[in-house]
Amino acid sequence: MKRIFTGLAVAVATVSLGAQTVQINGAGATFPAPIYTKWFSEYNKLHPNVQINYQPVGSGAGIKQLMSKTVFFGASDGPMTNEQMLAAPGVMHVPTVLGAVVPIYHVAGLAQPLTFSGPVLADIFLGKITKWNDPAIAKLNAGVNLPATDIAVAHRSDGSGTTYIWCDYLAKVSPEWKKTVGVATSVKWPTGIAAARNDGVAAIVSQTQGAIGYVELIYALQTKTAYGNVINMNGKVVKASVDAVTAAANAAASKMPADFRVSITNAPGDDVYPISSFTWLLLEKDPKDKAQSKLMVDFVKWALTDGQKFASDLGYAPLPKNVVDMELKALTQIKVQ
């Protein structure tokens, strides 16, 4: 089993710059940390002299560190808000891969994955559905012997792009969620236990009978935690997979905005997994350190092309080709000298 992230992760990539060693620091989302570390490792084999250090501290912290210029690049699963963009003009969003956020749960004695609808997930996280044998859950899982166990909700304590994706989806399927909780990397939760990072939520759920939480798909797979199917906009029951995330991306790809800030949750289509999203690197268009800028742009070009082949094995979906073409063109806006 691949290593799961339990705290600070440092990945190293290199680009030749004579005999000089250059270090580039970044921080942000835990959602893409497994693929970023894989990319840095593979890129290191090709180019030996620049260290790229990445701290998976959550999307909210990554955005803050980029805005305060304590790191050279950030990473987020939720695009920066208009207010943040005004406070930090010149930041470019660079989609890197796509992933799924899944509802994970710990209910003893179940032999098959549970099925959830968006409204039911919203009511669970609003604290309105409190028992596993609630009629709303039972109706979606006919023939399953659901226990009368209390539901223990687990959510993120830190500013999180995974939270943004989860809330973005729930706000589209639940008017009450949209009105009372809203969409952000940090929200005021109506109920539940908090933990930092994807691996923290996964740990709470695995250790707590009756718990439910949300994590990026790779963390559910790595920890072998049960995760549910979700009914999509077309009324189809879909299990999260690379193909189901790709289906969600295809509809958005033809309508990608120039700044790449787009939501693909609750997308239409029979095969679409509805809690899917792009994840973004955040780069300054005119950074002070042009040497680091040149090296980072070189790495990103590799990640968007050759690096995409590593996505599927880690549970991510590669980018649609037309999106990659748009990004490669957009990268020419970043000043490297």
C-alpha positions, -999 to +999 in steps of 0.1 A: +000+000+000+013+034-009+023+057+020-005+081+032+004+116+042+003+122+080+018+157+082+045+177+065+054+161+032+085+173+013+089+163-023+120+170-043+122+178-080+152+192-099+160+212-130+195+217-142+209+252-136+246+246-140+262+235-107+239+258-086+211+243-065+179+263-064+151+256-039+114+264-047+089+263-018+052+258-022+022+249+001-015+241-001-040+214-008-037+179+006-061+167-022-033+165-049-004+159-026+001+122-037+003+131-074+025+162-067+050+142-048+050+115-075+056+143-101+084+158-082+101+125-078+098+116-115+109+150-126+139+147-102+151+117-122+152+139-154+167+170-140+192+170-111+196+205-094+165+223-081+145+213-050+108+218-050+095+216-014+057+212-010+038+214+023+003+198+022-012+222+048-046+227+032-059+250+004-068+279+027-033+280+042-017+276+008-036+306-006-027+327+025+010+318+022+010+327-015-007+360-008+018+368+020+047+357-003+061+332+022+060+305-005+067+308-043+036+289-053+003+278-038-021+249-045-058+248-040-088+226-048-111+257-045-104+287-068-095+319-051-125+342-045-129+375-063-119+393-031-087+373-029-079+379-065-083+417-059-060+414-030-034+394-049-036+405-086-016+386-111-021+351-097-028+325-123-048+293-117-033+263-134-054+231-134-032+201-129-054+170-126-090+161-116-102+142-086-133+130-067-144+137-031-162+107-017-184+101+014-165+077+037-182+059+065-177+033+093-207+012+098-201-024+109-217-053+092-224-039+058-214-061+029-219-036+001-213+001-005-241+024+006-258+048-018-263+084-010-282+113-027-270+149-025-300+160-004-294+131+021-257+140+024-267+176+030-292+167+057-266+144+074-241+172+075-268+197+086-275+174+116-310+167+105-304+130+098-289+115+129-294+077+127-280+053+101-314+036+099-332+069+091-359+063+065-342+086+040-310+065+040-330+032+041-351+043+010-318+046-010-305+012+002-334-012+000-326-046+015-296-033+035-299-040+073-290-005+086-283-002+123-299+023+146-264+037+153-259+074+158-242+092+129-210+109+139-201+136+113-164+143+106-152+174+088-121+194+082-109+218+108-085+236+085-091+257+054-096+231+028-102+228-009-118+194-003-143+212+019-148+237-008-157+210-033-179+192-008-198+224+001-200+235-036-218+202-044-241+203-014-251+239-021-262+229-056-284+201-043-297+216-011-312+251-009-309+250+029-272+242+027-266+270+003-285+295+026-272+284+060-237+271+054-226+282+020-195+275+000-159+282+011-127+265+021-138+271+057-174+271+069-193+271+101-203+235+105-238+228+120-225+196+136-196+172+138-160+165+149-131+183+132-098+171+120-070+186+099-062+174+064-077+145+044-058+119+064-071+134+096-107+130+086-100+095+073-085+086+107-115+098+126-139+079+104-118+047+106-117+049+144-153+059+151-182+035+147-211+052+130-189+080+115-192+096+082-168+121+065-155+133+032-120+129+016-104+128-018-107+094-034-070+084-030-072+087+008-102+064+009-084+039-013-051+041+006-068+036+040-092+010+027-121+030+041-156+023+028-170+050+006-204+054-008-219+057-043-237+090-051-268+096-072-259+121-099-279+148-116-293+123-141-306+101-113-279+074-119-260+057-090-223+063-097-192+050-079-162+074-079-136+064-105-112+080-130-137+074-158-166+090-139-144+121-130-133+124-167-170+123-177-176+153-154-147+172-168-156+167-205-187+188-203-168+217-186-138+214-209-156+230-239-167+259-217-135+265-198-131+302-188-099+320-196-089+322-159-096+284-154-118+291-123-146+266-129-168+243-109-178+209-123-197+195-093-232+181-101-225+180-138-250+164-161-245+130-177-254+094-169-218+084-162-207+115-142-195+113-106-211+144-092-185+154-066-156+160-090-132+189-094-101+203-109-073+211-086-050+241-092-015+253-088-014+290-081+015+309-097+023+346-099+025+360-134+053+385-125+072+370-095+102+388-081+125+358-086+126+352-123+151+322-120+126+303-099+098+313-122+116+299-152+122+266-134+087+263-121+071+270-156+094+243-170+082+218-144+045+228-149+048+222-187+062+188-180+034+180-155+007+191-179+021+168-206+044+139-198+033+140-161-004+133-168+004+096-174+009+091-136-025+104-127-047+074-131-027+050-110-032+074-081-069+077-085-069+111-104-082+118-139-058+134-164-067+167-179-087+169-212-064+178-241-081+211-250-076+223-214-039+214-215-036+233-248-052+264-232-029+261-202+003+258-222-007+290-241-016+308-208+018+299-192+035+323-217+020+351-196+043+343-167+075+363-168+106+342-166+132+369-173 
